[in-house]
Amino acid sequence: MLKSDSQAWFFRGLRNVLEGSIFISPQVQLSDILGNFRRRGPASYEKLTFREHQILMMVIQGWRGKEIADQLDLSPKTVSTHLVRVMKKLNIHDIPGLVRFGVRQGLIPLR
C-alpha cells in the first residue's frame, strides 16, 4: 500500500488483509517486490560478521548507538560504521526497515 493510494484502495486492501489475503497497490510493480525479496533473503543475512549481527540485534531491540557503544566497549563511530555495513549488506536504508527485517527473519518476536 502506498501513501498516494486512494481511500477506496486503502479499504480494498484492508478488506483483503482481514480476509487473510494479501494486497499490493496497483502502482507497485511485482518485479520490484520480488527483487527486494531476493536481495534481502537469508543469504545476505548470513554475510554479516559476528559484530554486525550483534549490533543489528541490539538496534532492532531498541538500543541507541551510544548505549550499544557503552555496552560493547566500542566508540559510537565504530558502532555507526558497523550499522552502515549492515544496512548496505541487507540493502535496507533505515532503522524501521531493519526492525521489519528482524521480525520477518524471526530475530525478534512480535508481542
C-alpha positions as CSV (number, residue, x, y, z in Angstrom):
1,M,0.0,0.0,0.0
2,L,1.3,3.4,-0.9
3,K,0.6,6.7,0.8
4,S,-0.6,8.0,-2.5
5,D,-3.2,5.3,-3.0
6,S,-6.9,6.4,-2.8
7,Q,-9.1,5.8,0.2
8,A,-11.0,3.2,-1.9
9,W,-7.8,1.3,-2.5
10,F,-7.0,1.5,1.2
11,F,-10.3,-0.1,2.2
12,R,-10.0,-2.7,-0.5
13,G,-6.5,-3.6,0.8
14,L,-7.7,-3.7,4.4
15,R,-10.6,-6.0,3.5
16,N,-8.2,-8.3,1.7
17,V,-5.8,-8.5,4.6
18,L,-8.6,-9.1,7.1
19,E,-9.8,-11.9,4.9
20,G,-6.3,-13.5,5.1
21,S,-5.2,-12.5,1.7
22,I,-2.5,-10.1,0.6
23,F,-2.9,-6.7,-1.2
24,I,-0.4,-4.9,-3.4
25,S,-1.1,-1.4,-4.6
26,P,-1.8,-1.3,-8.3
27,Q,1.0,1.2,-8.6
28,V,3.6,-1.3,-7.3
29,Q,5.5,-3.4,-9.8
30,L,5.7,-7.1,-8.9
31,S,9.3,-7.2,-10.2
32,D,10.2,-4.6,-7.6
33,I,8.8,-6.6,-4.8
34,L,10.5,-9.8,-5.9
35,G,13.8,-8.0,-6.5
36,N,13.7,-6.6,-2.9
37,F,12.8,-10.0,-1.5
38,R,15.7,-11.7,-3.3
39,R,18.2,-9.1,-2.1
40,R,17.0,-9.3,1.5
41,G,16.9,-13.0,1.8
42,P,18.8,-15.2,4.3
43,A,21.9,-15.3,2.0
44,S,22.5,-11.6,2.6
45,Y,21.9,-12.0,6.4
46,E,24.5,-14.8,6.5
47,K,27.1,-12.4,5.2
48,L,27.0,-10.4,8.4
49,T,30.0,-10.7,10.7
50,F,29.6,-11.6,14.4
51,R,29.9,-7.9,15.4
52,E,27.5,-6.8,12.7
53,H,25.0,-9.4,13.8
54,Q,25.5,-8.3,17.5
55,I,24.8,-4.6,16.6
56,L,21.9,-5.5,14.4
57,M,20.2,-7.4,17.2
58,M,20.7,-4.6,19.6
59,V,19.4,-2.0,17.2
60,I,16.2,-4.0,16.4
61,Q,15.7,-4.4,20.1
62,G,15.6,-0.6,20.5
63,W,19.2,0.1,21.8
64,R,20.6,3.5,20.8
65,G,24.1,3.9,19.3
66,K,25.7,5.3,22.4
67,E,24.2,2.6,24.5
68,I,25.5,-0.1,22.2
69,A,28.9,1.6,22.2
70,D,29.0,1.6,26.0
71,Q,27.8,-2.0,26.3
72,L,30.2,-3.4,23.8
73,D,33.1,-1.1,24.8
74,L,33.3,0.5,21.3
75,S,33.3,4.1,20.1
76,P,30.0,5.4,18.8
77,K,31.7,5.9,15.5
78,T,32.6,2.2,15.3
79,V,29.0,1.3,16.1
80,S,27.8,3.6,13.3
81,T,30.3,2.1,10.8
82,H,29.1,-1.4,11.6
83,L,25.5,-0.3,11.3
84,V,26.2,1.3,7.9
85,R,27.8,-2.0,6.7
86,V,24.8,-4.0,8.0
87,M,22.4,-1.8,6.1
88,K,24.4,-2.0,2.9
89,K,24.7,-5.8,3.1
90,L,20.9,-6.1,3.7
91,N,20.0,-3.4,1.3
92,I,17.9,-1.7,4.0
93,H,18.1,2.1,4.4
94,D,16.6,2.9,7.7
95,I,16.1,1.6,11.3
96,P,12.4,0.8,10.8
97,G,13.4,-1.3,7.8
98,L,15.9,-3.2,10.0
99,V,13.2,-3.9,12.6
100,R,10.8,-5.2,9.9
101,F,13.7,-7.4,8.6
102,G,14.3,-8.7,12.1
103,V,10.6,-9.6,12.6
104,R,10.4,-11.3,9.1
105,Q,13.5,-13.3,9.8
106,G,12.3,-14.3,13.3
107,L,15.1,-12.5,15.0
108,I,12.7,-10.7,17.3
109,P,9.2,-11.9,18.4
110,L,6.1,-9.9,17.8
111,R,4.3,-9.1,21.1
